[in-house]
Amino acid sequence: MSKDSLIRDVAMQLRLLQQSFDAFDEAAAARLGLNRTDLRALDLVLANDGPFSAGELTRALKISPAATTTVIDRLERAGLVTRTRDAENRRRVLVTATDTAREVERDIYLPVGDAGARALRGYSGEQLTTILDFLQTARHVQETQTARLSENPAPPPGR
């Protein structure tokens, strides 16, 4: 198989992988009765070691402060986060994952991580180093292309 053919196959597998991530996120959001933005916010809060400020959440989600408040409201109503005022800065709102959110993490996300770790154990250390390098490179390419699209939005098709 030629290198160009392998590159095309890798690119196709990446598309399919992205689609599988999207499908998993849709299923997780549906199971929790959340939308995708709420799910992304929950993931950010769960990944953080401590409280996540509302401002940090706004920046990470790339949404307005008002939209962030709405997301936090929905997650709070679902029992997945608590909202408190920062003791040192009363204007700052802190968002923390609840025990219920940690149960959701164990139920939905940890099995994926465990299955992935089991699959990766089949690779040598050298292969894992190559995979890690590839993933970092792919993420960099994706982030660069996201910035390109964000900085230079094209007109809608047909205009």
PyMOL commands that set and color helices and strands:
alter all, ss='L'
color gray80, all
select helices_A, chain A and resi 3-32+36-47+54-61+65-77+99-120+125-151
alter helices_A, ss='H'
color red, helices_A
select strands_A, chain A and resi 52-53+81-85+93-97
alter strands_A, ss='S'
color yellow, strands_A
deselect
rebuild
show_as cartoon
